[in-house]
């Protein structure tokens, strides 16, 4: 049985019985009009997709006291995001194994986080190393924060070895990524955005786009995003929001996004705090009516990486619980995921 949770899932932020719940977190057996479950005839593979509001939402309990010692491997931990995840995971009581995978330039490096030393292995013998770690830690879950060019190769490796994983790395061939997991017996959480609150915003945008298609027809859209200079492409979050606006009737292409990567402009024009120049995500979406008399503006600004690291830890805990629940219950029923990281 393979379970993949693709994010963001555009489940309802609340139901008639749960209007006070801002974010749906977990799973249950009741499925409303918003969630459809596709079960492959070849394998017992579940994918949660969305169309209209769900009727049942169950809050996940991610109490760290119940998850102490969960073994995780953070691949790409020589990078800032991977290191942030390690720090958050250790703080939450998870157990990073002393081995991780990286690029060829990382081979032999030692990463020290919170007094834990992690040896990085490059491209050679990756499969043997992962098999060995999984044998030693049968409950292992992998986190991937590597590089876009490695997404599909890494996912294929995890699926071949049979280890559950959280894919936080953006880019790669996403359709191939989905197919790789769908054709395997591996559990995975796949999302280009790990910030829970940002995912909730994306879900709200998707709900609006589904329920009010064409509502902004004729409106002019301006999109500006500011990230650290090392990020050269348009973010996955911006792409998702733009897709929603397109469904709402706005004509807009990705090459129209204004990418702000110059530190001077980021401080003076965008308002990024100087101490976060090397780690931030500021997004602004401005809509103007055809005659210029009406405008709407959506904005979300993130300084630092803690929101993504903490969301990744939540994804790890969620995935660990689902692996156990689905495995324990596979003889009687499927669990239906309704989840935001």
C-alpha positions as YAML, in Angstrom:
chain: A
units: angstrom
residues:
- id: 1
  name: UNK
  ca: [0.00, 0.00, 0.00]
- id: 2
  name: UNK
  ca: [1.33, 3.41, -0.90]
- id: 3
  name: UNK
  ca: [0.04, 6.66, 0.51]
- id: 4
  name: UNK
  ca: [1.03, 10.01, -0.92]
- id: 5
  name: UNK
  ca: [-0.15, 13.32, 0.44]
- id: 6
  name: UNK
  ca: [0.27, 16.08, -2.12]
- id: 7
  name: UNK
  ca: [0.22, 19.64, -0.81]
- id: 8
  name: UNK
  ca: [-1.41, 22.05, -0.86]
- id: 9
  name: UNK
  ca: [-4.68, 20.15, -0.73]
- id: 10
  name: UNK
  ca: [-7.55, 22.51, -1.21]
- id: 11
  name: UNK
  ca: [-9.81, 21.09, 1.49]
- id: 12
  name: UNK
  ca: [-12.21, 23.42, 3.24]
- id: 13
  name: UNK
  ca: [-10.80, 25.53, 6.05]
- id: 14
  name: UNK
  ca: [-13.92, 24.77, 8.04]
- id: 15
  name: UNK
  ca: [-17.12, 22.77, 7.84]
- id: 16
  name: UNK
  ca: [-20.54, 23.42, 9.27]
- id: 17
  name: UNK
  ca: [-19.52, 21.49, 12.37]
- id: 18
  name: UNK
  ca: [-15.97, 22.90, 12.51]
- id: 19
  name: UNK
  ca: [-16.24, 26.57, 11.59]
- id: 20
  name: UNK
  ca: [-13.83, 27.58, 14.35]
- id: 21
  name: UNK
  ca: [-11.05, 25.38, 12.99]
- id: 22
  name: UNK
  ca: [-8.78, 27.49, 10.77]
- id: 23
  name: UNK
  ca: [-6.70, 24.64, 9.35]
- id: 24
  name: UNK
  ca: [-7.64, 21.01, 8.63]
- id: 25
  name: UNK
  ca: [-4.82, 18.85, 9.87]
- id: 26
  name: UNK
  ca: [-5.46, 15.20, 9.79]
- id: 27
  name: UNK
  ca: [-7.58, 12.44, 8.44]
- id: 28
  name: UNK
  ca: [-10.72, 10.52, 9.04]
- id: 29
  name: UNK
  ca: [-13.05, 8.13, 7.35]
- id: 30
  name: UNK
  ca: [-15.79, 10.65, 6.49]
- id: 31
  name: UNK
  ca: [-15.17, 12.32, 3.16]
- id: 32
  name: UNK
  ca: [-17.24, 15.25, 1.96]
- id: 33
  name: UNK
  ca: [-17.74, 16.71, -1.49]
- id: 34
  name: UNK
  ca: [-14.35, 18.39, -1.45]
- id: 35
  name: UNK
  ca: [-12.09, 15.35, -1.22]
- id: 36
  name: UNK
  ca: [-11.97, 12.57, -3.74]
- id: 37
  name: UNK
  ca: [-9.93, 9.44, -3.19]
- id: 38
  name: UNK
  ca: [-8.39, 7.76, -6.19]
- id: 39
  name: UNK
  ca: [-7.36, 4.15, -5.64]
- id: 40
  name: UNK
  ca: [-5.13, 2.64, -8.29]
- id: 41
  name: UNK
  ca: [-6.28, -0.69, -9.64]
- id: 42
  name: UNK
  ca: [-2.67, -1.83, -9.80]
- id: 43
  name: UNK
  ca: [-1.77, -0.89, -6.25]
- id: 44
  name: UNK
  ca: [-3.51, 0.35, -3.14]
- id: 45
  name: UNK
  ca: [-2.37, 3.90, -3.70]
- id: 46
  name: UNK
  ca: [-4.28, 6.86, -2.28]
- id: 47
  name: UNK
  ca: [-4.10, 10.44, -3.49]
- id: 48
  name: UNK
  ca: [-6.13, 13.19, -1.87]
- id: 49
  name: UNK
  ca: [-7.44, 15.77, -4.31]
- id: 50
  name: UNK
  ca: [-10.03, 18.49, -3.90]
- id: 51
  name: UNK
  ca: [-13.16, 19.90, -5.48]
- id: 52
  name: UNK
  ca: [-15.69, 21.05, -2.83]
- id: 53
  name: UNK
  ca: [-15.84, 21.44, 0.99]
- id: 54
  name: UNK
  ca: [-15.12, 18.44, 3.16]
- id: 55
  name: UNK
  ca: [-17.55, 17.41, 5.88]
- id: 56
  name: UNK
  ca: [-15.21, 15.92, 8.43]
- id: 57
  name: UNK
  ca: [-11.95, 17.22, 9.79]
- id: 58
  name: UNK
  ca: [-9.89, 15.80, 12.62]
- id: 59
  name: UNK
  ca: [-7.11, 17.76, 14.30]
- id: 60
  name: UNK
  ca: [-3.80, 15.95, 14.35]
- id: 61
  name: UNK
  ca: [-1.98, 15.64, 17.65]
- id: 62
  name: UNK
  ca: [1.72, 16.32, 17.18]
- id: 63
  name: UNK
  ca: [2.65, 16.15, 20.84]
- id: 64
  name: UNK
  ca: [6.41, 15.79, 20.82]
- id: 65
  name: UNK
  ca: [6.38, 13.61, 23.93]
- id: 66
  name: UNK
  ca: [4.75, 10.90, 21.82]
- id: 67
  name: UNK
  ca: [7.35, 11.16, 19.06]
- id: 68
  name: UNK
  ca: [10.66, 11.24, 20.90]
- id: 69
  name: UNK
  ca: [13.25, 9.15, 19.11]
- id: 70
  name: UNK
  ca: [11.65, 9.08, 15.64]
- id: 71
  name: UNK
  ca: [14.68, 8.52, 13.38]
- id: 72
  name: UNK
  ca: [15.03, 10.95, 10.49]
- id: 73
  name: UNK
  ca: [17.61, 11.48, 7.76]
- id: 74
  name: UNK
  ca: [17.85, 15.07, 6.54]
- id: 75
  name: UNK
  ca: [19.38, 15.03, 3.06]
- id: 76
  name: UNK
  ca: [20.81, 18.37, 2.00]
- id: 77
  name: UNK
  ca: [21.60, 19.36, 5.59]
- id: 78
  name: UNK
  ca: [24.72, 21.25, 4.52]
- id: 79
  name: UNK
  ca: [22.33, 23.91, 3.22]
- id: 80
  name: UNK
  ca: [20.58, 26.52, 5.34]
- id: 81
  name: UNK
  ca: [17.12, 24.98, 5.01]
- id: 82
  name: UNK
  ca: [18.33, 21.48, 5.83]
- id: 83
  name: UNK
  ca: [20.19, 22.77, 8.86]
- id: 84
  name: UNK
  ca: [17.11, 24.67, 10.04]
- id: 85
  name: UNK
  ca: [15.07, 21.46, 9.80]
- id: 86
  name: UNK
  ca: [17.68, 19.61, 11.84]
- id: 87
  name: UNK
  ca: [17.54, 22.24, 14.57]
- id: 88
  name: UNK
  ca: [13.74, 22.18, 14.67]
- id: 89
  name: UNK
  ca: [13.66, 18.38, 14.65]
- id: 90
  name: UNK
  ca: [16.10, 18.09, 17.54]
- id: 91
  name: UNK
  ca: [14.10, 20.68, 19.48]
- id: 92
  name: UNK
  ca: [10.94, 18.60, 18.88]
- id: 93
  name: UNK
  ca: [12.60, 15.46, 20.21]
- id: 94
  name: UNK
  ca: [13.23, 13.70, 16.93]
- id: 95
  name: UNK
  ca: [16.41, 11.72, 16.33]
- id: 96
  name: UNK
  ca: [18.56, 12.64, 13.32]
- id: 97
  name: UNK
  ca: [20.61, 9.63, 12.28]
- id: 98
  name: UNK
  ca: [24.37, 10.27, 12.00]
- id: 99
  name: UNK
  ca: [24.35, 9.87, 8.21]
- id: 100
  name: UNK
  ca: [22.90, 11.98, 5.38]
- id: 101
  name: UNK
  ca: [23.15, 12.29, 1.61]
- id: 102
  name: UNK
  ca: [24.40, 15.32, -0.28]
- id: 103
  name: UNK
  ca: [25.98, 16.37, -3.53]
- id: 104
  name: UNK
  ca: [29.43, 15.30, -4.73]
- id: 105
  name: UNK
  ca: [30.95, 18.46, -3.26]
- id: 106
  name: UNK
  ca: [29.60, 17.52, 0.19]
- id: 107
  name: UNK
  ca: [31.15, 14.04, 0.40]
- id: 108
  name: UNK
  ca: [33.02, 13.55, 3.66]
- id: 109
  name: UNK
  ca: [31.75, 16.72, 5.34]
- id: 110
  name: UNK
  ca: [30.64, 16.61, 8.96]
- id: 111
  name: UNK
  ca: [27.63, 18.68, 10.01]
- id: 112
  name: UNK
  ca: [27.39, 19.45, 13.72]
- id: 113
  name: UNK
  ca: [23.95, 20.55, 14.94]
- id: 114
  name: UNK
  ca: [23.03, 20.62, 18.61]
- id: 115
  name: UNK
  ca: [25.98, 18.44, 19.50]
- id: 116
  name: UNK
  ca: [25.00, 15.78, 16.96]
- id: 117
  name: UNK
  ca: [27.51, 15.02, 14.21]
- id: 118
  name: UNK
  ca: [26.22, 13.92, 10.82]
- id: 119
  name: UNK
  ca: [28.51, 12.52, 8.13]
- id: 120
  name: UNK
  ca: [27.59, 13.48, 4.58]
- id: 121
  name: UNK
  ca: [27.93, 11.03, 1.71]
- id: 122
  name: UNK
  ca: [28.10, 12.10, -1.92]
- id: 123
  name: UNK
  ca: [26.83, 10.34, -5.01]
- id: 124
  name: UNK
  ca: [28.67, 7.03, -4.74]
- id: 125
  name: UNK
  ca: [27.04, 4.05, -2.98]
- id: 126
  name: UNK
  ca: [23.97, 6.10, -2.06]
- id: 127
  name: UNK
  ca: [21.65, 3.13, -2.42]
- id: 128
  name: UNK
  ca: [23.79, 0.87, -0.23]
- id: 129
  name: UNK
  ca: [24.10, 3.57, 2.40]
- id: 130
  name: UNK
  ca: [20.36, 4.19, 2.51]
- id: 131
  name: UNK
  ca: [19.60, 0.46, 2.70]
- id: 132
  name: UNK
  ca: [22.06, 0.15, 5.58]
- id: 133
  name: UNK
  ca: [20.55, 3.06, 7.52]
- id: 134
  name: UNK
  ca: [17.03, 1.75, 6.98]
- id: 135
  name: UNK
  ca: [18.05, -1.67, 8.29]
- id: 136
  name: UNK
  ca: [19.45, -0.05, 11.42]
- id: 137
  name: UNK
  ca: [16.49, 2.31, 11.84]
- id: 138
  name: UNK
  ca: [13.35, 0.52, 10.49]
- id: 139
  name: UNK
  ca: [11.10, 3.50, 11.31]
- id: 140
  name: UNK
  ca: [13.30, 5.92, 9.38]
- id: 141
  name: UNK
  ca: [11.74, 8.84, 7.51]
- id: 142
  name: UNK
  ca: [13.79, 10.90, 5.05]
- id: 143
  name: UNK
  ca: [13.55, 14.66, 4.57]
- id: 144
  name: UNK
  ca: [14.80, 16.07, 1.27]
- id: 145
  name: UNK
  ca: [16.06, 19.66, 1.03]
- id: 146
  name: UNK
  ca: [18.63, 19.15, -1.69]
- id: 147
  name: UNK
  ca: [18.52, 20.87, -5.10]
- id: 148
  name: UNK
  ca: [15.86, 20.93, -7.86]
- id: 149
  name: UNK
  ca: [18.03, 18.93, -10.26]
- id: 150
  name: UNK
  ca: [18.16, 16.03, -7.76]
- id: 151
  name: UNK
  ca: [14.42, 15.81, -6.94]
- id: 152
  name: UNK
  ca: [13.45, 13.01, -9.31]
- id: 153
  name: UNK
  ca: [16.60, 10.96, -8.87]
- id: 154
  name: UNK
  ca: [16.32, 11.18, -5.09]
- id: 155
  name: UNK
  ca: [12.62, 10.28, -5.07]
- id: 156
  name: UNK
  ca: [13.34, 7.26, -7.27]
- id: 157
  name: UNK
  ca: [16.03, 6.19, -4.78]
- id: 158
  name: UNK
  ca: [13.73, 6.53, -1.77]
- id: 159
  name: UNK
  ca: [11.01, 4.56, -3.53]
- id: 160
  name: UNK
  ca: [13.41, 1.83, -4.62]
- id: 161
  name: UNK
  ca: [14.79, 1.42, -1.11]
- id: 162
  name: UNK
  ca: [11.30, 1.66, 0.40]
- id: 163
  name: UNK
  ca: [11.72, 4.54, 2.84]
- id: 164
  name: UNK
  ca: [8.95, 7.11, 3.54]
- id: 165
  name: UNK
  ca: [9.97, 10.68, 2.77]
- id: 166
  name: UNK
  ca: [9.03, 14.34, 2.97]
- id: 167
  name: UNK
  ca: [9.97, 16.17, -0.23]
- id: 168
  name: UNK
  ca: [10.51, 19.83, 0.61]
- id: 169
  name: UNK
  ca: [12.76, 20.52, -2.37]
- id: 170
  name: UNK
  ca: [11.08, 22.46, -5.17]
- id: 171
  name: UNK
  ca: [11.58, 21.97, -8.88]
- id: 172
  name: UNK
  ca: [12.20, 18.85, -10.89]
- id: 173
  name: UNK
  ca: [9.57, 17.09, -12.97]
- id: 174
  name: UNK
  ca: [6.58, 17.13, -10.62]
- id: 175
  name: UNK
  ca: [4.43, 14.86, -12.78]
- id: 176
  name: UNK
  ca: [7.21, 12.29, -12.85]
- id: 177
  name: UNK
  ca: [7.64, 12.73, -9.10]
- id: 178
  name: UNK
  ca: [3.97, 11.93, -8.53]
- id: 179
  name: UNK
  ca: [4.13, 8.92, -10.82]
- id: 180
  name: UNK
  ca: [7.27, 7.60, -9.13]
- id: 181
  name: UNK
  ca: [5.53, 7.58, -5.77]
- id: 182
  name: UNK
  ca: [2.24, 6.30, -7.20]
- id: 183
  name: UNK
  ca: [4.00, 3.30, -8.72]
- id: 184
  name: UNK
  ca: [5.79, 2.43, -5.48]
- id: 185
  name: UNK
  ca: [4.90, 1.09, -2.05]
- id: 186
  name: UNK
  ca: [6.26, 4.19, -0.36]
- id: 187
  name: UNK
  ca: [4.55, 6.82, 1.78]
- id: 188
  name: UNK
  ca: [5.39, 10.44, 1.01]
- id: 189
  name: UNK
  ca: [4.43, 14.03, 1.74]
- id: 190
  name: UNK
  ca: [5.20, 16.23, -1.25]
- id: 191
  name: UNK
  ca: [4.95, 20.00, -1.06]
- id: 192
  name: UNK
  ca: [6.80, 23.02, -2.45]
- id: 193
  name: UNK
  ca: [5.60, 25.00, 0.59]
- id: 194
  name: UNK
  ca: [6.06, 23.78, 4.15]
- id: 195
  name: UNK
  ca: [4.82, 26.83, 6.03]
- id: 196
  name: UNK
  ca: [1.45, 25.85, 7.55]
- id: 197
  name: UNK
  ca: [0.00, 29.34, 7.51]
- id: 198
  name: UNK
  ca: [1.08, 29.97, 3.93]
- id: 199
  name: UNK
  ca: [-0.44, 26.64, 2.91]
- id: 200
  name: UNK
  ca: [-3.71, 27.73, 4.56]
- id: 201
  name: UNK
  ca: [-3.59, 30.92, 2.48]
- id: 202
  name: UNK
  ca: [-2.98, 28.88, -0.67]
- id: 203
  name: UNK
  ca: [-5.92, 26.64, 0.21]
- id: 204
  name: UNK
  ca: [-8.16, 29.67, 0.63]
- id: 205
  name: UNK
  ca: [-7.05, 30.96, -2.76]
- id: 206
  name: UNK
  ca: [-7.78, 27.61, -4.38]
- id: 207
  name: UNK
  ca: [-11.22, 27.46, -2.81]
- id: 208
  name: UNK
  ca: [-11.99, 30.95, -4.12]
- id: 209
  name: UNK
  ca: [-10.75, 30.03, -7.59]
- id: 210
  name: UNK
  ca: [-12.87, 26.88, -7.66]
- id: 211
  name: UNK
  ca: [-16.04, 28.51, -6.36]
- id: 212
  name: UNK
  ca: [-15.81, 31.86, -8.21]
- id: 213
  name: UNK
  ca: [-14.14, 31.20, -11.58]
- id: 214
  name: UNK
  ca: [-13.80, 34.33, -13.69]
- id: 215
  name: UNK
  ca: [-14.60, 36.67, -10.79]
- id: 216
  name: UNK
  ca: [-11.60, 38.87, -11.65]
- id: 217
  name: UNK
  ca: [-11.92, 38.74, -15.44]
- id: 218
  name: UNK
  ca: [-10.40, 41.83, -17.01]
- id: 219
  name: UNK
  ca: [-8.42, 42.77, -13.92]
- id: 220
  name: UNK
  ca: [-4.71, 43.60, -14.24]
- id: 221
  name: UNK
  ca: [-2.35, 41.65, -12.00]
- id: 222
  name: UNK
  ca: [1.08, 42.70, -10.73]
- id: 223
  name: UNK
  ca: [3.22, 40.19, -8.87]
- id: 224
  name: UNK
  ca: [6.38, 41.03, -6.99]
- id: 225
  name: UNK
  ca: [8.43, 38.58, -4.99]
- id: 226
  name: UNK
  ca: [11.62, 39.12, -3.05]
- id: 227
  name: UNK
  ca: [13.92, 36.29, -2.00]
- id: 228
  name: UNK
  ca: [17.57, 35.95, -1.10]
- id: 229
  name: UNK
  ca: [19.83, 36.43, -4.12]
- id: 230
  name: UNK
  ca: [20.64, 32.71, -4.30]
- id: 231
  name: UNK
  ca: [17.06, 31.94, -5.38]
- id: 232
  name: UNK
  ca: [16.97, 32.66, -9.09]
- id: 233
  name: UNK
  ca: [13.60, 31.25, -10.16]
- id: 234
  name: UNK
  ca: [9.97, 32.10, -9.43]
- id: 235
  name: UNK
  ca: [8.91, 30.41, -6.20]
- id: 236
  name: UNK
  ca: [6.50, 27.48, -6.18]
- id: 237
  name: UNK
  ca: [4.22, 29.45, -3.88]
- id: 238
  name: UNK
  ca: [3.95, 32.33, -6.35]
- id: 239
  name: UNK
  ca: [3.25, 29.89, -9.17]
- id: 240
  name: UNK
  ca: [0.41, 28.33, -7.16]
- id: 241
  name: UNK
  ca: [-1.15, 31.72, -6.34]
- id: 242
  name: UNK
  ca: [-0.84, 32.90, -9.95]
- id: 243
  name: UNK
  ca: [-2.54, 29.71, -11.10]
- id: 244
  name: UNK
  ca: [-5.48, 30.58, -8.84]
- id: 245
  name: UNK
  ca: [-5.70, 34.09, -10.26]
- id: 246
  name: UNK
  ca: [-5.68, 32.65, -13.77]
- id: 247
  name: UNK
  ca: [-8.68, 30.49, -12.83]
- id: 248
  name: UNK
  ca: [-10.31, 33.66, -11.49]
- id: 249
  name: UNK
  ca: [-10.07, 35.12, -14.98]
- id: 250
  name: UNK
  ca: [-6.81, 37.10, -14.83]
- id: 251
  name: UNK
  ca: [-4.47, 36.96, -17.81]
- id: 252
  name: UNK
  ca: [-0.92, 36.64, -16.50]
- id: 253
  name: UNK
  ca: [2.27, 34.78, -17.45]
- id: 254
  name: UNK
  ca: [5.11, 33.73, -15.16]
- id: 255
  name: UNK
  ca: [7.65, 35.86, -17.03]
- id: 256
  name: UNK
  ca: [5.70, 38.92, -15.85]
- id: 257
  name: UNK
  ca: [6.64, 38.30, -12.21]
- id: 258
  name: UNK
  ca: [8.94, 41.02, -10.85]
- id: 259
  name: UNK
  ca: [11.80, 39.22, -9.14]
- id: 260
  name: UNK
  ca: [13.60, 41.38, -6.57]
- id: 261
  name: UNK
  ca: [17.00, 39.91, -5.75]
- id: 262
  name: UNK
  ca: [19.13, 43.03, -5.25]
- id: 263
  name: UNK
  ca: [19.76, 43.55, -1.49]
- id: 264
  name: UNK
  ca: [19.64, 47.35, -1.81]
- id: 265
  name: UNK
  ca: [16.21, 47.25, -3.44]
- id: 266
  name: UNK
  ca: [15.01, 44.64, -0.99]
- id: 267
  name: UNK
  ca: [15.79, 46.93, 1.94]
- id: 268
  name: UNK
  ca: [14.76, 50.26, 0.43]
- id: 269
  name: UNK
  ca: [11.83, 49.33, -1.82]
- id: 270
  name: UNK
  ca: [10.43, 46.10, -0.39]
- id: 271
  name: UNK
  ca: [11.13, 46.73, 3.29]
- id: 272
  name: UNK
  ca: [13.01, 43.54, 4.09]
- id: 273
  name: UNK
  ca: [14.84, 43.81, 7.44]
- id: 274
  name: UNK
  ca: [18.56, 43.91, 6.77]
- id: 275
  name: UNK
  ca: [19.22, 40.97, 9.07]
- id: 276
  name: UNK
  ca: [16.99, 38.77, 6.88]
- id: 277
  name: UNK
  ca: [18.38, 39.68, 3.48]
- id: 278
  name: UNK
  ca: [19.89, 36.21, 3.17]
- id: 279
  name: UNK
  ca: [16.75, 34.37, 4.22]
- id: 280
  name: UNK
  ca: [13.29, 35.77, 3.44]
- id: 281
  name: UNK
  ca: [10.24, 35.43, 1.20]
- id: 282
  name: UNK
  ca: [8.15, 38.55, 0.53]
- id: 283
  name: UNK
  ca: [5.26, 38.18, -1.92]
- id: 284
  name: UNK
  ca: [2.82, 40.83, -3.16]
- id: 285
  name: UNK
  ca: [-0.10, 40.34, -5.56]
- id: 286
  name: UNK
  ca: [-1.88, 43.53, -6.67]
- id: 287
  name: UNK
  ca: [-5.10, 43.48, -8.72]
- id: 288
  name: UNK
  ca: [-6.58, 46.53, -10.46]
- id: 289
  name: UNK
  ca: [-9.97, 46.74, -12.19]
- id: 290
  name: UNK
  ca: [-10.08, 47.57, -15.91]
- id: 291
  name: UNK
  ca: [-11.05, 51.20, -15.22]
- id: 292
  name: UNK
  ca: [-8.57, 51.59, -12.35]
- id: 293
  name: UNK
  ca: [-11.22, 52.42, -9.74]
- id: 294
  name: UNK
  ca: [-10.97, 49.19, -7.71]
- id: 295
  name: UNK
  ca: [-7.90, 47.42, -6.37]
- id: 296
  name: UNK
  ca: [-7.15, 44.37, -4.25]
- id: 297
  name: UNK
  ca: [-3.84, 43.42, -2.66]
- id: 298
  name: UNK
  ca: [-2.68, 40.13, -1.17]
- id: 299
  name: UNK
  ca: [0.64, 39.98, 0.66]
- id: 300
  name: UNK
  ca: [2.56, 37.47, 2.76]
- id: 301
  name: UNK
  ca: [6.03, 38.16, 4.14]
- id: 302
  name: UNK
  ca: [8.30, 35.62, 5.80]
- id: 303
  name: UNK
  ca: [11.59, 36.42, 7.52]
- id: 304
  name: UNK
  ca: [13.90, 33.53, 8.25]
- id: 305
  name: UNK
  ca: [13.27, 29.81, 7.77]
- id: 306
  name: UNK
  ca: [11.66, 28.74, 11.04]
- id: 307
  name: UNK
  ca: [8.13, 28.60, 9.59]
- id: 308
  name: UNK
  ca: [9.27, 26.08, 6.98]
- id: 309
  name: UNK
  ca: [11.42, 24.06, 9.39]
- id: 310
  name: UNK
  ca: [8.61, 23.77, 11.95]
- id: 311
  name: UNK
  ca: [6.14, 22.85, 9.21]
- id: 312
  name: UNK
  ca: [8.51, 20.15, 8.00]
- id: 313
  name: UNK
  ca: [8.66, 18.67, 11.51]
- id: 314
  name: UNK
  ca: [4.86, 18.62, 11.57]
- id: 315
  name: UNK
  ca: [4.92, 16.83, 8.20]
- id: 316
  name: UNK
  ca: [7.34, 14.25, 9.60]
- id: 317
  name: UNK
  ca: [5.14, 13.57, 12.62]
- id: 318
  name: UNK
  ca: [2.03, 13.41, 10.46]
- id: 319
  name: UNK
  ca: [3.66, 10.99, 8.03]
- id: 320
  name: UNK
  ca: [4.97, 8.77, 10.83]
- id: 321
  name: UNK
  ca: [1.48, 8.49, 12.31]
- id: 322
  name: UNK
  ca: [-0.14, 7.78, 8.95]
- id: 323
  name: UNK
  ca: [2.38, 5.05, 8.15]
- id: 324
  name: UNK
  ca: [1.48, 3.32, 11.41]
- id: 325
  name: UNK
  ca: [-2.27, 3.86, 11.05]
- id: 326
  name: UNK
  ca: [-2.50, 2.70, 7.46]
- id: 327
  name: UNK
  ca: [-0.28, -0.28, 8.14]
- id: 328
  name: UNK
  ca: [-2.34, -1.28, 11.18]
- id: 329
  name: UNK
  ca: [-5.63, -0.84, 9.38]
- id: 330
  name: UNK
  ca: [-4.82, -1.93, 5.84]
- id: 331
  name: UNK
  ca: [-6.74, -5.16, 6.24]
- id: 332
  name: UNK
  ca: [-10.01, -3.32, 6.93]
- id: 333
  name: UNK
  ca: [-10.05, 0.18, 5.44]
- id: 334
  name: UNK
  ca: [-8.12, 3.05, 3.93]
- id: 335
  name: UNK
  ca: [-7.35, 6.24, 5.80]
- id: 336
  name: UNK
  ca: [-8.35, 9.36, 3.91]
- id: 337
  name: UNK
  ca: [-5.83, 12.17, 4.28]
- id: 338
  name: UNK
  ca: [-7.07, 15.74, 4.75]
- id: 339
  name: UNK
  ca: [-3.96, 17.62, 5.65]
- id: 340
  name: UNK
  ca: [-2.05, 20.87, 5.52]
- id: 341
  name: UNK
  ca: [1.62, 20.96, 6.52]
...
